[in-house]
Amino acid sequence: MSAKQRPTPRPDILQPHRAGDIESFPGGKVIYLSPAPLPTEAAPLDFNQAIGEVNDAYLDFGGSLPTPFTWQFTLGIPFIGFLMLAFLLPLIGGGAIGIYGKDVGAFFLVTGLVFDEVFSQAAVFSTLVLLLALVIKAHYHFRFREAVPTRFHRQRREVAFAPGGGKPPIIVPWESVAAWVTQAQGVTQYGVQRQYGLGIGFVEPETGQQHFIELSQPGMPLALGLWEAVRAYMEYEVNTREELQDPHGLHRPGDPPYEGVHTFHNARRRLHRRYREGEIGLFTVTMWYLWHIIDLWTIPFYLAEWEISVIQKAGQKTLPASLDDWSQPLPEERWAKPSPELTRLSKEVRQRHAQQPNRPITAIFAEVYVEEALLSN
């Protein structure tokens, strides 16, 4: 169990911001990626599958389906904790006594005594952690069922956001959308905890009200990668969900579009193929099998398929029917074009990143904007 984390502050997107701006707050910072949406040069990757439907006209952000990873985390953490407490701890205790006393008999005696002492306590503790993890999983299950996606229409270069509460959808220009990544850390009784997240903000044109979409991420590269997945789609740099969610090609023709038992077996076949072709060694193969064995093999994948079937039977929330016409594809001659400023700045960012690939992308953003301002004066 972890201590409750303090929520990170939301930026005020009514204030003027642009890509590359950084705002600090106690314990962290907010790094803006848009407006305007300049290329971050991160790999476009939707690790947590926050992206739902993707087609030639639009991408749905949010409203996606659960993944086996969430079940691996839910079941794996308590099980691995149990193995460490019930078996590894006695071995460490017995080994210490045996090495210190140079007595093999003492090693087995101490190991047995510690095992008898901690086994039941480890079982109780791991069960409590499992129950807590299942409660959290149930919470996110109902969030999946209630989540309404935000639709990014690249042919129109517009974004439709459903605020809920019976209010009509909000449609804003793509290049006006604010995006940021948050990096925060705080000290708890369990040590220093770090938080990362991606935020997307819209301002309702008629009222000036701010609306937010915020998703926690396992790390900064994955937060950047998720935003880059949306940006790259809107700029026609990627075109399918497989490019964003399946970079290793774990889906075969005819497979369901979600992750399940089929992706597990596809991953194992890919592992064996790479080993036969000499791409990886025996150590990588062994670690793959060890990880999946202690993570309960295919059970998380079966549970993910079951949860997806429950959600599909119950029916997920969708965007209002009033957006049906807006969502339709347009003839190519009617496709909206990027602004000259975005095209110019994006080209400059890519050139500078190619020259200095290790330089922070935010510094490159800031630099091109400074030079843009000097040229305009």
HELIX and SHEET records of a PDB file:
HELIX    1   1 PRO A   68  LEU A   83  1                                  16    
HELIX    2   2 MET A   84  LEU A   88  3                                   5    
HELIX    3   3 LEU A   89  GLY A  101  1                                  13    
HELIX    4   4 VAL A  104  GLU A  146  1                                  43    
HELIX    5   5 TRP A  174  SER A  176  5                                   3    
HELIX    6   6 MET A  220  MET A  234  1                                  15    
HELIX    7   7 ARG A  241  GLN A  245  1                                   5    
HELIX    8   8 VAL A  261  ARG A  276  1                                  16    
HELIX    9   9 LEU A  282  ILE A  294  1                                  13    
HELIX   10  10 ILE A  299  ALA A  314  1                                  16    
HELIX   11  11 ALA A  321  LEU A  323  5                                   3    
HELIX   12  12 ASP A  324  SER A  327  1                                   4    
HELIX   13  13 GLU A  332  ARG A  334  5                                   3    
HELIX   14  14 PRO A  340  GLN A  355  1                                  16    
HELIX   15  15 ILE A  361  SER A  376  1                                  16    
SHEET    1   A 5 ILE A  22  PHE A  25  0                                        
SHEET    2   A 5 GLY A  28  SER A  34 -1                                        
SHEET    3   A 5 ALA A 178  THR A 188 -1                                        
SHEET    4   A 5 GLY A 191  VAL A 203 -1                                        
SHEET    5   A 5 GLN A 210  GLN A 217 -1                                        
SHEET    1   B 5 ILE A  51  VAL A  54  0                                        
SHEET    2   B 5 TYR A  58  PHE A  61 -1                                        
SHEET    3   B 5 THR A 150  HIS A 153 -1                                        
SHEET    4   B 5 GLU A 158  PHE A 161 -1                                        
SHEET    5   B 5 ILE A 170  PRO A 173 -1                                        
END                                                                             
